[in-house]
Amino acid sequence: MSPTDTPIRVLLADDQLLVRASFAMLVESAPDMRVTGQAADGAEAIDLARATDPHVVVMDLRMPVLDGVEATRRIAADPALSGVRVLALTTYDTDEDVIAALRAGASGFLVKDIRPAELLDAIRTVASGESLLSPGPTARLIARVLSTPQTPELPDAFGPSGLTERERQVLTLVARGLNNTEIADSLGLSPLTAKTHVSRMMGKLRVRDRAQLVIIAYESGLIVPGTHPQS
């Protein structure tokens, strides 16, 4: 699904009516967007996503009935919703929820007190197929949460026989927040070749977008938690 020729369809999911109403007014004020529905809980968000076919679901992670993380997981796992992207809403004091949402398939996250223009830009970014990740707060957040020892749960394809050396190089740069053009410049590739490498990795590792590639880079040890990679 592409928002290129039509307004970006946005579904808002938050249990606070005032928040939903404020976001709805903001989204509707943008000439390239429209609100397809408003959900008060995760279960309603899934139902409305199936009914209205949005490009982006702006999903609060703390909701009744079904929380935003589980709702994100179900949306990401539904073949009928393969074109739907989730933008998680959270606060910086719920680190584990953010990581859980990214693992579940969210394309990025926002704090609730984000500036209006930044919210609209974030929706456009996610709707275009990119992830809302950068070497700033997101990378530090992932590093901090994943610094707790655990047994990584990685796709079987990840390993010497799964990714080529070049793909591992590209994955490292993705985890550092570089976009395709920056990856191409860093490795002496064309932007199209860099994009192809990213797409192939996503296929091999069975992930939806770059956000999950970042998680895999940390969990696999390719990026060491606590090093706070910079671009």
Buried (B, 14 or more C-beta within 10 A) or exposed (E): BEBEEEBBBBBBBBBEEEBBEBBBEBBEEBEEBBBBBBBBBBBBBBEBBEEBBBBBBBBBBBBEBBBBBBBBBBBBEEEEBEEBBBBBBBBEEBBEBBBBBBBBBBBBBBEEEEEBEEBBEBBBBBBBBBBBBBBEEBBEBBBBBBEEEEEEEBBEEBEEEBBBEEBBBBBBBBBBBBBBEBBBEBBEBEBEBBBBBBEBBBEBBEBBBBBBBBBBBBBBEBBEBEEBBEE
